[in-house]
Amino acid sequence: MAEKNITCIVASGNRVVFMKINTSTTILDLKFDVSDRLDLSYESLSLSFKDETNESFKFPIENEGDLSSMVEHCHNRGLKEVHMQAFKEKEDSSKVHSTVQVRDDMYVEEVKKTNPGSYIHVEQNEGRFSKLFICYAACINGFLNGCRPLIFLDGTFLKDRFKGILLSAVAYDGNQGIFPLAYCICDQENTVNWNWFLQGLWSILYERPDPYNPPHKLVIISDADKGIREAVRKYFPDAIHSRCVLHLVENFRTKLWDLGFKAKDTRILGNLFQSACYKYTKAEWNDYVEDIRLADERAYNIVMYYAPENWANAFSPELESFNKWIHEARLLRILQLVEHICKQIMVRMNERRLMAESWNGFLCPKDELVLKENMENGSPLDVC
């Protein structure tokens, strides 16, 4: 039986958002959606419910029990819509920062004591938290011993009241799953912070008794914007730095919009550009790029500015899935966020270990499927 949805109308000042909720909606989902759509900090967000048919019936929505009570009340009263207020609480940020400073120092010592070999560094500015780099020993050992020489770099916004950015380095394990390597929490995505993050990443790979020496060149994939390109060139000059098609096409379409292109033209040129990214021969690539040039010289100039020799020839879902993987953690304050991700990594590694113990083939399951498919496709071919 399908759950009955309730239209939730949330107001904050003169702004209003509409959303659907039901008995399966969690307080986390609700607060995240409200904070995201009303541009309010998750940690400073307070919600209050008031029955429009009985104004004396109202209470704050602070936990799962409150939310369940509100939904049950609406179902019992036959209400198809509910009105809520969103408030932004105030807090003395200086007290929060001083508390974070003390706890940061304690956390660093605890990580080093309980996870020997982990690399963690906190930088402060005038006694206040500035940025953090962290890579657990299990992550670096797993990357060195079980992952291909492939690293995805990306940044994602944090949703707590102080905002900020999380920069991540994610690898790709033998069964085509994401493998978190290291991450950094900082104030914004820029050249300075990418340099700081990649300097730390370089240190854990090469400043060790057995420096990283893969059988093939290291490949780094990113959107190549906001300082990544310069930082990669500085710290990983020998690596192959490719652009993620997903980010590349989105950026291309955005630039066309900024130039005043119509929606239809933007979509057509974007599709041509995306098709060009997937071609494996220069002749095929030239055909698509020539179509772009004939359509509009400005679009062609944007394509050439992207330095085609650095394009990735396939989508990179690992970047986006990692950001989705830490969806809940992004709502938390710094120490809670770090601890949440730490627990996620531990759970994931244990689940992958148990899963691997059940495998009985020579290759990982997904690789075996690819091999089997290629063998089936190639079986009717004649060998000359």
DRENDO-1510 file (C-alpha; in Angstrom, 1 decimal, always signed):
<recs>
REC; n; res; u; v; w
REC; 1; MET; +0.0; +0.0; +0.0 .
REC; 2; ALA; +1.4; +3.3; -1.1 .
REC; 3; GLU; +2.3; +5.8; +1.7 .
REC; 4; LYS; +0.2; +8.9; +1.9 .
REC; 5; ASN; +2.2; +12.0; +1.1 .
REC; 6; ILE; +1.6; +15.3; +2.9 .
REC; 7; THR; +2.5; +18.6; +1.4 .
REC; 8; CYS; +4.9; +20.4; +3.7 .
REC; 9; ILE; +5.0; +24.2; +3.4 .
REC; 10; VAL; +8.1; +25.6; +5.1 .
REC; 11; ALA; +8.4; +29.4; +5.5 .
REC; 12; SER; +11.4; +31.4; +6.6 .
REC; 13; GLY; +10.9; +35.2; +6.5 .
REC; 14; ASN; +9.4; +36.0; +3.1 .
REC; 15; ARG; +10.7; +32.7; +1.5 .
REC; 16; VAL; +8.6; +29.6; +1.2 .
REC; 17; VAL; +9.4; +26.1; -0.1 .
REC; 18; PHE; +7.1; +23.1; -0.8 .
REC; 19; MET; +8.0; +19.5; -0.3 .
REC; 20; LYS; +6.4; +16.1; +0.1 .
REC; 21; ILE; +6.8; +14.1; +3.3 .
REC; 22; ASN; +5.4; +10.9; +4.7 .
REC; 23; THR; +6.1; +8.3; +7.4 .
REC; 24; SER; +9.4; +7.3; +5.8 .
REC; 25; THR; +10.8; +10.8; +5.8 .
REC; 26; THR; +13.6; +11.3; +8.4 .
REC; 27; ILE; +14.4; +14.4; +10.3 .
REC; 28; LEU; +17.8; +14.4; +8.6 .
REC; 29; ASP; +16.2; +14.4; +5.1 .
REC; 30; LEU; +13.8; +17.1; +6.1 .
REC; 31; LYS; +16.3; +19.4; +7.6 .
REC; 32; PHE; +18.8; +18.8; +4.8 .
REC; 33; ASP; +16.2; +19.6; +2.2 .
REC; 34; VAL; +15.0; +22.7; +4.0 .
REC; 35; SER; +18.6; +24.0; +4.7 .
REC; 36; ASP; +19.6; +23.4; +1.1 .
REC; 37; ARG; +16.6; +25.1; -0.5 .
REC; 38; LEU; +16.3; +28.0; +1.9 .
REC; 39; ASP; +20.1; +28.4; +2.0 .
REC; 40; LEU; +20.2; +28.1; +5.8 .
REC; 41; SER; +22.9; +26.3; +7.8 .
REC; 42; TYR; +21.8; +22.8; +8.8 .
REC; 43; GLU; +23.3; +23.1; +12.3 .
REC; 44; SER; +21.6; +26.4; +13.1 .
REC; 45; LEU; +18.2; +25.4; +11.6 .
REC; 46; SER; +15.2; +25.0; +13.9 .
REC; 47; LEU; +11.8; +23.8; +12.7 .
REC; 48; SER; +8.4; +24.4; +14.3 .
REC; 49; PHE; +5.0; +22.9; +13.4 .
REC; 50; LYS; +1.6; +24.7; +13.8 .
REC; 51; ASP; -1.8; +23.2; +13.0 .
REC; 52; GLU; -3.5; +25.8; +10.9 .
REC; 53; THR; -6.9; +24.4; +11.9 .
REC; 54; ASN; -6.0; +24.7; +15.6 .
REC; 55; GLU; -3.5; +27.4; +16.2 .
REC; 56; SER; -3.0; +26.4; +19.8 .
REC; 57; PHE; -1.6; +23.1; +18.7 .
REC; 58; LYS; +2.1; +23.7; +17.9 .
REC; 59; PHE; +5.5; +22.2; +18.9 .
REC; 60; PRO; +9.1; +22.3; +17.7 .
REC; 61; ILE; +10.4; +19.5; +15.4 .
REC; 62; GLU; +13.7; +18.5; +17.0 .
REC; 63; ASN; +13.9; +14.8; +16.5 .
REC; 64; GLU; +12.4; +11.7; +14.8 .
REC; 65; GLY; +9.7; +11.4; +17.4 .
REC; 66; ASP; +8.6; +15.0; +16.8 .
REC; 67; LEU; +8.4; +14.4; +13.1 .
REC; 68; SER; +6.5; +11.2; +13.5 .
REC; 69; SER; +4.1; +12.8; +15.8 .
REC; 70; MET; +3.4; +15.6; +13.3 .
REC; 71; VAL; +2.9; +13.2; +10.4 .
REC; 72; GLU; +0.6; +11.0; +12.6 .
REC; 73; HIS; -1.4; +14.0; +13.7 .
REC; 74; CYS; -1.9; +15.1; +10.1 .
REC; 75; HIS; -3.1; +11.6; +9.1 .
REC; 76; ASN; -5.4; +11.4; +12.0 .
REC; 77; ARG; -6.9; +14.8; +11.3 .
REC; 78; GLY; -7.1; +14.1; +7.5 .
REC; 79; LEU; -4.8; +17.0; +6.8 .
REC; 80; LYS; -3.2; +17.0; +3.4 .
REC; 81; GLU; -0.8; +19.8; +4.0 .
REC; 82; VAL; +1.2; +21.0; +7.0 .
REC; 83; HIS; +2.7; +24.4; +7.7 .
REC; 84; MET; +6.1; +24.8; +9.3 .
REC; 85; GLN; +8.4; +27.7; +10.3 .
REC; 86; ALA; +12.2; +27.6; +9.8 .
REC; 87; PHE; +14.4; +29.6; +12.1 .
REC; 88; LYS; +18.1; +30.4; +12.2 .
REC; 89; GLU; +19.6; +30.2; +15.7 .
REC; 90; LYS; +22.3; +32.5; +16.7 .
REC; 91; GLU; +25.6; +31.4; +18.3 .
REC; 92; ASP; +28.8; +32.9; +19.5 .
REC; 93; SER; +31.2; +31.8; +16.8 .
REC; 94; SER; +34.3; +32.7; +18.8 .
REC; 95; LYS; +33.3; +30.2; +21.5 .
REC; 96; VAL; +32.7; +27.5; +18.9 .
REC; 97; HIS; +36.1; +28.1; +17.3 .
REC; 98; SER; +37.9; +28.0; +20.6 .
REC; 99; THR; +36.2; +24.8; +21.5 .
REC; 100; VAL; +37.1; +23.3; +18.1 .
REC; 101; GLN; +40.7; +24.3; +18.6 .
REC; 102; VAL; +41.0; +22.3; +21.8 .
REC; 103; ARG; +39.1; +19.3; +20.4 .
REC; 104; ASP; +41.2; +19.4; +17.2 .
REC; 105; ASP; +44.4; +19.0; +19.1 .
REC; 106; MET; +43.0; +16.1; +21.2 .
REC; 107; TYR; +41.6; +14.4; +18.1 .
REC; 108; VAL; +44.9; +14.6; +16.2 .
REC; 109; GLU; +46.7; +12.9; +19.2 .
REC; 110; GLU; +44.0; +10.3; +19.5 .
REC; 111; VAL; +44.1; +9.4; +15.8 .
REC; 112; LYS; +47.9; +9.0; +15.9 .
REC; 113; LYS; +47.7; +6.9; +19.0 .
REC; 114; THR; +44.9; +4.6; +17.8 .
REC; 115; ASN; +45.8; +4.5; +14.1 .
REC; 116; PRO; +49.6; +4.3; +13.8 .
REC; 117; GLY; +50.8; +5.3; +10.4 .
REC; 118; SER; +47.9; +7.7; +9.8 .
REC; 119; TYR; +48.7; +11.2; +8.4 .
REC; 120; ILE; +46.7; +14.0; +10.0 .
REC; 121; HIS; +47.5; +17.7; +10.1 .
REC; 122; VAL; +45.5; +20.6; +11.4 .
REC; 123; GLU; +46.4; +24.2; +10.5 .
REC; 124; GLN; +45.2; +27.1; +12.6 .
REC; 125; ASN; +45.1; +30.8; +12.0 .
REC; 126; GLU; +45.4; +33.0; +15.1 .
REC; 127; GLY; +44.2; +30.1; +17.2 .
REC; 128; ARG; +41.2; +29.3; +15.0 .
REC; 129; PHE; +40.7; +26.3; +12.8 .
REC; 130; SER; +41.9; +26.9; +9.2 .
REC; 131; LYS; +42.1; +23.6; +7.5 .
REC; 132; LEU; +42.6; +19.9; +8.1 .
REC; 133; PHE; +44.2; +17.1; +6.1 .
REC; 134; ILE; +43.6; +13.5; +7.0 .
REC; 135; CYS; +44.5; +10.1; +5.5 .
REC; 136; TYR; +44.1; +6.9; +7.7 .
REC; 137; ALA; +46.8; +4.2; +7.6 .
REC; 138; ALA; +44.3; +1.7; +6.2 .
REC; 139; CYS; +43.5; +4.0; +3.3 .
REC; 140; ILE; +47.1; +4.7; +2.2 .
REC; 141; ASN; +48.0; +1.0; +2.6 .
REC; 142; GLY; +45.0; -0.1; +0.7 .
REC; 143; PHE; +45.7; +2.3; -2.1 .
REC; 144; LEU; +49.4; +1.2; -2.4 .
REC; 145; ASN; +48.6; -2.5; -2.3 .
REC; 146; GLY; +45.3; -2.9; -4.0 .
REC; 147; CYS; +44.3; +0.1; -6.2 .
REC; 148; ARG; +45.2; +1.0; -9.7 .
REC; 149; PRO; +47.2; +4.2; -10.2 .
REC; 150; LEU; +44.2; +6.3; -10.7 .
REC; 151; ILE; +43.1; +9.2; -8.4 .
REC; 152; PHE; +39.9; +11.4; -8.7 .
REC; 153; LEU; +40.1; +14.9; -7.2 .
REC; 154; ASP; +37.0; +16.9; -6.4 .
REC; 155; GLY; +35.5; +19.4; -4.0 .
REC; 156; THR; +32.1; +19.6; -2.4 .
REC; 157; PHE; +30.3; +22.2; -0.2 .
REC; 158; LEU; +29.8; +21.5; +3.5 .
REC; 159; LYS; +26.4; +22.3; +5.0 .
REC; 160; ASP; +27.1; +23.2; +8.6 .
REC; 161; ARG; +26.7; +26.7; +9.9 .
REC; 162; PHE; +30.3; +27.7; +9.1 .
REC; 163; LYS; +30.1; +26.3; +5.5 .
REC; 164; GLY; +33.4; +25.4; +3.9 .
REC; 165; ILE; +34.7; +22.9; +1.4 .
REC; 166; LEU; +35.7; +19.3; +1.5 .
REC; 167; LEU; +38.5; +18.4; -1.0 .
REC; 168; SER; +38.8; +14.7; -1.7 .
REC; 169; ALA; +41.2; +12.3; -3.3 .
REC; 170; VAL; +39.4; +9.0; -4.2 .
REC; 171; ALA; +40.8; +5.9; -5.8 .
REC; 172; TYR; +39.3; +3.0; -7.6 .
REC; 173; ASP; +39.5; -0.5; -6.2 .
REC; 174; GLY; +39.8; -3.8; -8.1 .
REC; 175; ASN; +36.1; -4.3; -8.2 .
REC; 176; GLN; +35.4; -0.8; -9.7 .
REC; 177; GLY; +34.3; +0.7; -6.4 .
REC; 178; ILE; +35.3; +4.0; -4.8 .
REC; 179; PHE; +38.2; +3.8; -2.3 .
REC; 180; PRO; +38.6; +7.0; -0.2 .
REC; 181; LEU; +42.2; +7.9; +0.0 .
REC; 182; ALA; +42.5; +11.3; +1.7 .
REC; 183; TYR; +40.5; +14.5; +2.2 .
REC; 184; CYS; +40.9; +18.0; +3.3 .
REC; 185; ILE; +38.5; +20.5; +5.0 .
REC; 186; CYS; +39.1; +24.1; +4.3 .
REC; 187; ASP; +37.3; +27.4; +3.8 .
REC; 188; GLN; +37.1; +27.5; +0.0 .
REC; 189; GLU; +38.2; +25.8; -3.2 .
REC; 190; ASN; +41.1; +27.8; -4.6 .
REC; 191; THR; +44.7; +27.5; -5.7 .
REC; 192; VAL; +46.2; +27.9; -2.1 .
REC; 193; ASN; +44.0; +25.1; -0.6 .
REC; 194; TRP; +44.5; +22.7; -3.6 .
REC; 195; ASN; +48.3; +23.3; -3.2 .
REC; 196; TRP; +48.1; +22.5; +0.5 .
REC; 197; PHE; +46.0; +19.4; -0.1 .
REC; 198; LEU; +48.1; +18.0; -2.9 .
REC; 199; GLN; +51.3; +18.7; -1.0 .
REC; 200; GLY; +49.9; +16.4; +1.8 .
REC; 201; LEU; +48.8; +13.8; -0.8 .
REC; 202; TRP; +52.3; +13.9; -2.3 .
REC; 203; SER; +53.9; +13.4; +1.1 .
REC; 204; ILE; +51.9; +10.3; +2.0 .
REC; 205; LEU; +52.7; +8.7; -1.4 .
REC; 206; TYR; +56.4; +9.6; -1.8 .
REC; 207; GLU; +57.9; +10.7; +1.6 .
REC; 208; ARG; +58.0; +7.1; +2.8 .
REC; 209; PRO; +60.7; +4.3; +3.0 .
REC; 210; ASP; +59.1; +2.7; -0.1 .
REC; 211; PRO; +58.0; +5.6; -2.3 .
REC; 212; TYR; +55.0; +5.0; -4.5 .
REC; 213; ASN; +56.1; +3.3; -7.8 .
REC; 214; PRO; +53.2; +1.9; -9.8 .
REC; 215; PRO; +53.7; -0.2; -12.9 .
REC; 216; HIS; +52.0; +2.5; -15.0 .
REC; 217; LYS; +51.9; +6.3; -14.8 .
REC; 218; LEU; +49.7; +7.8; -12.2 .
REC; 219; VAL; +46.5; +9.2; -13.7 .
REC; 220; ILE; +44.7; +12.1; -12.0 .
REC; 221; ILE; +41.2; +13.0; -13.1 .
REC; 222; SER; +39.4; +16.2; -12.0 .
REC; 223; ASP; +37.5; +19.2; -13.4 .
REC; 224; ALA; +40.8; +21.0; -13.8 .
REC; 225; ASP; +39.3; +24.3; -12.5 .
REC; 226; LYS; +39.8; +26.4; -9.4 .
REC; 227; GLY; +43.5; +25.8; -8.9 .
REC; 228; ILE; +43.6; +22.1; -9.4 .
REC; 229; ARG; +45.5; +22.3; -12.6 .
REC; 230; GLU; +48.4; +24.4; -11.2 .
REC; 231; ALA; +48.6; +22.3; -8.0 .
REC; 232; VAL; +48.8; +19.0; -10.0 .
REC; 233; ARG; +51.4; +20.4; -12.2 .
REC; 234; LYS; +53.5; +21.5; -9.2 .
REC; 235; TYR; +53.3; +18.3; -7.1 .
REC; 236; PHE; +52.6; +15.6; -9.7 .
REC; 237; PRO; +54.4; +16.8; -12.8 .
REC; 238; ASP; +54.9; +13.3; -14.1 .
REC; 239; ALA; +51.2; +12.2; -13.7 .
REC; 240; ILE; +48.7; +12.2; -16.6 .
REC; 241; HIS; +46.2; +14.9; -15.7 .
REC; 242; SER; +42.9; +14.3; -17.4 .
REC; 243; ARG; +39.6; +16.2; -17.3 .
REC; 244; CYS; +36.4; +14.6; -16.2 .
REC; 245; VAL; +33.9; +14.7; -19.0 .
REC; 246; LEU; +31.0; +15.2; -16.6 .
REC; 247; HIS; +32.5; +18.4; -15.3 .
REC; 248; LEU; +33.8; +19.5; -18.7 .
REC; 249; VAL; +30.5; +19.3; -20.5 .
REC; 250; GLU; +28.7; +21.1; -17.7 .
REC; 251; ASN; +31.3; +23.9; -17.7 .
REC; 252; PHE; +31.0; +24.1; -21.5 .
REC; 253; ARG; +27.2; +24.5; -21.3 .
REC; 254; THR; +27.5; +27.1; -18.6 .
REC; 255; LYS; +29.9; +29.2; -20.7 .
REC; 256; LEU; +27.4; +29.0; -23.6 .
REC; 257; TRP; +24.6; +30.2; -21.4 .
REC; 258; ASP; +26.8; +33.1; -20.2 .
REC; 259; LEU; +27.4; +34.1; -23.8 .
REC; 260; GLY; +23.7; +34.3; -24.4 .
REC; 261; PHE; +23.1; +31.0; -26.4 .
REC; 262; LYS; +19.6; +29.8; -26.5 .
REC; 263; ALA; +18.6; +26.6; -24.6 .
REC; 264; LYS; +18.2; +24.6; -27.8 .
REC; 265; ASP; +21.6; +25.6; -29.2 .
REC; 266; THR; +23.3; +25.0; -25.8 .
REC; 267; ARG; +21.8; +21.5; -25.7 .
REC; 268; ILE; +22.9; +20.7; -29.3 .
REC; 269; LEU; +26.4; +22.0; -28.9 .
REC; 270; GLY; +26.8; +20.3; -25.6 .
REC; 271; ASN; +25.8; +17.0; -27.1 .
REC; 272; LEU; +28.2; +17.4; -29.9 .
REC; 273; PHE; +31.0; +18.3; -27.4 .
REC; 274; GLN; +30.2; +15.3; -25.3 .
REC; 275; SER; +30.2; +13.0; -28.3 .
REC; 276; ALA; +33.6; +14.4; -29.3 .
REC; 277; CYS; +35.0; +13.5; -25.8 .
REC; 278; TYR; +34.2; +9.8; -26.3 .
REC; 279; LYS; +36.0; +9.4; -29.7 .
REC; 280; TYR; +39.2; +7.4; -29.8 .
REC; 281; THR; +40.5; +8.6; -33.2 .
REC; 282; LYS; +41.5; +12.1; -34.2 .
REC; 283; ALA; +39.5; +11.8; -37.4 .
REC; 284; GLU; +36.3; +11.2; -35.5 .
REC; 285; TRP; +37.1; +13.8; -33.0 .
REC; 286; ASN; +37.8; +16.4; -35.8 .
REC; 287; ASP; +34.4; +15.6; -37.4 .
REC; 288; TYR; +32.5; +16.6; -34.3 .
REC; 289; VAL; +34.6; +19.6; -33.4 .
REC; 290; GLU; +34.3; +20.8; -37.0 .
REC; 291; ASP; +30.5; +20.7; -36.6 .
REC; 292; ILE; +30.9; +22.8; -33.5 .
REC; 293; ARG; +33.0; +25.3; -35.4 .
REC; 294; LEU; +30.6; +25.6; -38.2 .
REC; 295; ALA; +27.7; +26.2; -35.8 .
REC; 296; ASP; +29.5; +28.9; -33.9 .
REC; 297; GLU; +33.1; +30.1; -33.8 .
REC; 298; ARG; +32.8; +31.1; -30.1 .
REC; 299; ALA; +31.8; +27.6; -29.0 .
REC; 300; TYR; +34.7; +26.2; -31.0 .
REC; 301; ASN; +37.2; +28.6; -29.2 .
REC; 302; ILE; +35.9; +27.4; -25.8 .
REC; 303; VAL; +36.5; +23.7; -26.9 .
REC; 304; MET; +40.0; +24.4; -27.9 .
REC; 305; TYR; +40.7; +26.4; -24.7 .
REC; 306; TYR; +40.0; +23.2; -22.8 .
REC; 307; ALA; +43.2; +21.6; -24.1 .
REC; 308; PRO; +41.8; +18.5; -25.8 .
REC; 309; GLU; +44.8; +16.4; -25.1 .
REC; 310; ASN; +43.8; +16.3; -21.4 .
REC; 311; TRP; +40.2; +15.1; -21.8 .
REC; 312; ALA; +39.1; +11.9; -20.2 .
REC; 313; ASN; +37.2; +9.6; -22.6 .
REC; 314; ALA; +34.6; +8.4; -20.2 .
REC; 315; PHE; +32.4; +9.7; -17.4 .
REC; 316; SER; +33.8; +9.6; -13.8 .
REC; 317; PRO; +30.9; +8.5; -11.5 .
REC; 318; GLU; +33.4; +7.9; -8.7 .
REC; 319; LEU; +33.6; +11.7; -8.0 .
REC; 320; GLU; +29.9; +12.2; -7.7 .
REC; 321; SER; +29.2; +9.0; -5.9 .
REC; 322; PHE; +31.8; +9.9; -3.2 .
REC; 323; ASN; +30.0; +13.2; -2.6 .
REC; 324; LYS; +26.7; +11.3; -2.4 .
REC; 325; TRP; +28.4; +8.8; +0.0 .
REC; 326; ILE; +29.3; +11.6; +2.5 .
REC; 327; HIS; +25.8; +13.2; +2.0 .
REC; 328; GLU; +25.0; +13.0; +5.7 .
REC; 329; ALA; +28.5; +13.9; +7.0 .
REC; 330; ARG; +28.4; +17.2; +5.1 .
REC; 331; LEU; +25.7; +18.4; +7.5 .
REC; 332; LEU; +27.9; +18.1; +10.6 .
REC; 333; ARG; +30.4; +20.2; +12.3 .
REC; 334; ILE; +34.1; +19.5; +11.7 .
REC; 335; LEU; +34.9; +16.9; +14.3 .
REC; 336; GLN; +31.6; +15.2; +14.0 .
REC; 337; LEU; +32.1; +15.2; +10.2 .
REC; 338; VAL; +35.5; +13.7; +10.5 .
REC; 339; GLU; +34.3; +11.0; +12.9 .
REC; 340; HIS; +31.3; +10.2; +10.7 .
REC; 341; ILE; +33.5; +9.7; +7.6 .
REC; 342; CYS; +35.9; +7.6; +9.7 .
REC; 343; LYS; +33.1; +5.3; +10.7 .
REC; 344; GLN; +31.9; +5.1; +7.1 .
REC; 345; ILE; +35.4; +4.1; +5.9 .
REC; 346; MET; +35.6; +1.4; +8.6 .
REC; 347; VAL; +32.2; +0.0; +7.8 .
REC; 348; ARG; +32.9; +0.0; +4.1 .
REC; 349; MET; +36.3; -1.7; +4.4 .
REC; 350; ASN; +34.8; -4.4; +6.6 .
REC; 351; GLU; +31.9; -5.0; +4.2 .
REC; 352; ARG; +34.3; -5.2; +1.3 .
REC; 353; ARG; +36.5; -7.6; +3.2 .
REC; 354; LEU; +33.7; -9.9; +4.0 .
REC; 355; MET; +32.4; -9.7; +0.4 .
REC; 356; ALA; +35.9; -10.5; -1.0 .
REC; 357; GLU; +36.2; -13.6; +1.3 .
REC; 358; SER; +33.2; -15.1; -0.6 .
REC; 359; TRP; +34.8; -14.7; -4.0 .
REC; 360; ASN; +36.4; -17.8; -5.6 .
REC; 361; GLY; +37.5; -16.5; -9.0 .
REC; 362; PHE; +40.9; -15.3; -10.1 .
REC; 363; LEU; +39.6; -11.8; -10.8 .
REC; 364; CYS; +37.2; -9.5; -9.0 .
REC; 365; PRO; +33.6; -10.2; -10.0 .
REC; 366; LYS; +33.1; -7.1; -12.1 .
REC; 367; ASP; +36.3; -7.7; -14.0 .
REC; 368; GLU; +35.3; -11.3; -14.6 .
REC; 369; LEU; +32.0; -10.1; -16.1 .
REC; 370; VAL; +33.9; -7.7; -18.5 .
REC; 371; LEU; +36.2; -10.5; -19.5 .
REC; 372; LYS; +33.3; -12.9; -20.1 .
REC; 373; GLU; +31.5; -10.3; -22.2 .
REC; 374; ASN; +34.6; -9.7; -24.3 .
REC; 375; MET; +35.1; -13.4; -24.8 .
REC; 376; GLU; +31.5; -13.9; -25.9 .
REC; 377; ASN; +31.8; -10.9; -28.3 .
REC; 378; GLY; +35.0; -12.1; -29.7 .
REC; 379; SER; +34.1; -15.8; -30.1 .
REC; 380; PRO; +32.6; -15.5; -33.6 .
REC; 381; LEU; +35.6; -13.6; -34.9 .
REC; 382; ASP; +38.2; -15.3; -37.1 .
REC; 383; VAL; +41.8; -15.0; -36.2 .
REC; 384; CYS; +44.1; -14.3; -39.2 .
</recs>
